[in-house]
Amino acid sequence: ASRVMVASRNYADFANEATFEIKKCDLHRLEEGPSTTAVLTREEGLHYYKTMQTIRRMELKSDQLYKQKIIRGFCHLYDGQEACCVGLEVAIKPTDHVITAYRAHGFTYARGVPVRTILAELTGRKGGCVKGKGGSMHMYTKNFYGGNGIVGAQVPLGAGIALACKYFGKNEICLTLYGDGAANQGQIFETYNMAALWKLPCVFICENNRYGMGTSVERAAASTDYYKRGDFIPGLRAISVYQVDGMDVLSVREAAKFATEYCRAGKGPILMELQTYRYHGHSMSDPGISYRTREEIQEVRSKSDPITLLKDRMINNNLASIEELKEIDVAVRKEIEEAAQFATTDPEPPLEELGHHIYFNEPPFEVRGPNQWIKYKSVS
Amino acid sequence: QVTVRDALNQALDEELERDERVFLLGEEVAQYDGAYKISRGLWKKYGDKRIIDTPISEMGFTGIAVGAAMAGLRPVCEFMTFNFSMQAIDQVINSAAKTCYMSAGSISVPIVFRGPNGASAGVAAQHSQCFAAWYGHCPGLKVVSPWSSEDAKGLLKASIRDDNPVVMLENELLYGVPFELSEEAQSKDFVVPIGKAKIERQGTHVTLVSHSRPVGHCLEAAAVLAKEGVECEVINLRSIRPMDIEAIEASVVKTNHLVTVEGGWPQFGVGAEICARIMEGPAFNYLDAPAVRVTGADVPMPYAKILEDNCIPQVKDIIFAVKKTLNI
């Protein structure tokens, strides 16, 4: 029997790779910066696309679940900023370390935690990333130290992880992320000092999404050149008029490759500013339009969306077809739906586990409940 | 006979030698040999990698120490005094104490925070606070408070070997005090278990519970009272969290009277906790009189000697409290 070909696109029809111009970075105390061209293979492109799309849809699903009151408490969404966590992850190794603040779902996924495990943690179920003990702001996995709720506190922690990297001598580095809001925290400057003094292999990364909660960068910082705030620490920032380049996954990747190479060479810490944008408000309790205009949000969405940017590049350079990317979209939606299904049906953690993991590697002991007669067992 | 200072020094030396993941950081710990000379000789022996002088940046270096612990090292983070730990208390509580729980056990923080705590001599209000109650309040931390050289050495070794964040509250006035160190305590593997109190003196008429320097005052008071026929049982808590309440209960069942003694302020203090727990447990029915607390005076520490002397629990205050509770 003969098969009827309705439509076919041979994979040999696609280009294997394409080269793109990316914006030159602003440099601080650096003679040269990252490359201004980036090579993207078809395989890489599809991977970046799928990863960013997954994060995008996961965050939108979280929005939905929060509005249905299935997710409680704080929920800080990352949609709009996907190019940052994806560009960073592909530039480092699984053996490198990452720590960030509370807008962490994208990083949690990029570092290897499946969507269903993330969503189940958000919904507080036993199948969650940390068995329902942490919630949105406290998700961890190998070489990923969260998820930290206290603004700025993760920065010294990251430098400490970098100290351990240097101490163990395995050529690992630590990406230490913080936002434009956190950039004014005192302990960050204490950390810059020690990281530079001790030449810690720490890449400080400021994800500048223009607003610390509801306070714009101009109203919070005497100097908004965040990449220069490390003073004696060399820094780089993707030049941007429309703050595009934290939205360009290739830009982020090349800058990250440059920065991590610098660190690995033992030159000490380096600071990277990524100018990016969040579509949602600061958290789910912030509509996000009292301190910025809908027009501004729309403009970024239409001109600088990271996923659209990548998609257009790939289509226009014959790295993928529209149908192919649509198929990926469909697959991603399906994955998210299944994950949400799991996250809403998995049982909550058993009450008996309330006292577990207070300590590590400790013989079981008793924990006091709300009164002296209610006791829980703590097992670690 | 070994001073508390030397006992701590030995403990650090032994643990640094035993496990190369152990390192010490803090202000003046290296080239200055330690503000109170606790780390004397260690920098010369172990070098820059293991003994690290930090700038005056408590919040920063404490966070760095906690991060290093999360990534597999075993830091000993020294606070020149615990008064300065207030700068860094967020890192101790929110980053160190809570992380194992928040991460459902996937991240451990094997760190020791140590340094002098409580009143010294003439250092005035900002340098004299006792933090036993503050740190003892928080689940996820272990808090120890040594008195003797054996306590100091054994608890520091145990704390360093513990995979959890431990706050070790030393006392500056005890650093120079010599104590007998038994054969056993001189061994490189000697540890004092965290969470267990020690009965320093057996007695039958009243239980005195204390931690840190006041333990010595209790023993002095006991010696004076013995001449009057009152035999005090003196319990050295050694650990604030977990607290060995069973040891206190067993003693109260025997003596029927309880006096707690601490250097810290009375409100929400260690003694308050002991009293509450005694009320909740079997020992309550054995009390012949309400439990009594002897504490620091409820005032910021003044400077003038006569004022300062009357702000800390003295031997006479303990004797007075014992006699009151025994109604003699």
Interface residues (C-beta under 8 A of the other chain):
Chain A: H97 I99 V130 K131 K133 G134 H138 Y140 T141 Y145 G146 N148 G149 I150 A153 V155 P156 L157 G158 A159 G160 I161 A162 L163 A164 C165 Y167 F168 C174 G186 Q187 E190 T191 N193 M194 L197 W198 H356 H357 I358 Y359 F360 N361 E362 F365 V367 Q372 S380
Chain B: F23 K49 I52 T54 P55 S57 M59 G60 F61 T62 G63 I64 A65 V66 G67 A68 A69 M70 A71 G72 L73 D90 Q91 N94 S95 C100 Y101 M102 S103 A104 G105 S106 I107 S108 V109 P110 P139 G140 K142 D163 N164 P242 E280
